[in-house]
Amino acid sequence: MTQLNGEAHRIPRLASGTQDVAVQTDTMIVTGMSCGGCTNKISLALNEVIGVEDVQVSLASGEVTVRYDERSTSPQQLSAVVVRSGFGVDGIAATNGHDPNPTHSG
C-alpha cells in the first residue's frame, strides 16, 4: 500500500519491481444513481476489489470508470460488484483500446 494525500492506494508491481503493465481501463454505464451517496457507495465497493487502482464515478453522466489490473479482476466481476451494491449496469466500454466483449462480424 502507498499513502497518497492521506489515503491508502494499492499499486501492484511485477516481481522485478517495475510498474505493472496489465492495467485496463473500462467505463460502465450505471443506472439508478441519484445522489452523492450513490456515487460514494459505488466507489467504496469497487475500491475494495483486489486489483482496482482507481475509480471515477460521474453522477451527471451515469458513468463509472475503473482502472484495474486485468490479471486480478475482470469487467464482469466489476459489474457484479455494482449490481450487488444495488445499481444496474447497461454496458461496459473499454476506454484504453481493449474490448472486454469483442464481437465478430462475418
N, C-alpha and C positions, 0 to 999 in steps of 0.2 A: 504494500500500500504506500502511496505517496500523498503527502499533505499539500494541497493547493488551496490557498485562501481559507484555511481552517477546515477544509473538507477532505475526507479520505477518498482517494481515487485508486482503482486497480489499474495497473499498467502491465499487461502481460509482456514477458520477454522470452526470447529464444534462449536456449542453453548457453549460447555463446555470449549472451548479454546484449545483443543487438536488439533494436526495437522490432516487435512482431510485425510481420508483413502480411498476415492473413486477416486484415481488417476489412470489413464490409460495412457499407452504409446503406440503409434502406429507409424508405418513408412509407408509413402506414396511413391510410385514410381511416380515421376513427370516428365512430358515431356515438352519440349520447353524452358528449361533454357539454356542460352548460355553465361551468364556473371555474374559478381558480382552484377550488378544492378538487375538482375532477382532474385538472391537469397535474396537480400535485400528487394525487393518488396514482395516476399512470406513471409518472416519473419515478416515484418511490418504488413501485412494483418492478419496473423494468431495470432500475439500478441495482436491484437485488439479484438479478440473473448473472450467473458466472459468465464472464467474457464480455459483458456490456461495458463499454468505455465511456459513452456519452449518450444522453437522451435530451432531445429538444422537443417540447410539446407546444403547439400553437393552437390556442382555443379559437382564434379568429378563422384560421384556415381548416381546422379539424385534422391537422396533420401531426404525426409523431415521427420524428427522425431519430434513428438509433444507429450508433456506430458500435460495432461489436467484432469480436474475434470469431470468425466463421468456423473455427475448429472447436469452439466451446458451446456454441448455440446456433440456432437456425431461425430464419424468418417465421417458420411455423411455430416454433417454441415461443418466440417473442409475441406473436399474435395471440397465442393461447393465454399468455400472461395478461394481456389487455382484456381479453374476453372474461377471464376469471375475475378480473377487477370490476366487472360489471358494465363493460362497454362493448360496442360492436366494431368489427374491422371490415371495411368494404373493399380493401385491396392493399397490396404491398407493391411498391415500385423500388427497384434498385436505383440508387442515385449516384453510384460510382462505376457504372458500366457492367456490373454483374447482374444478370436477370435471375431472381430466385425461382421463377416459374416460367422457364422457357417453353415456347410452343414452336412447332414445325408447321410450315405451310408447304403443301405439295406432296 
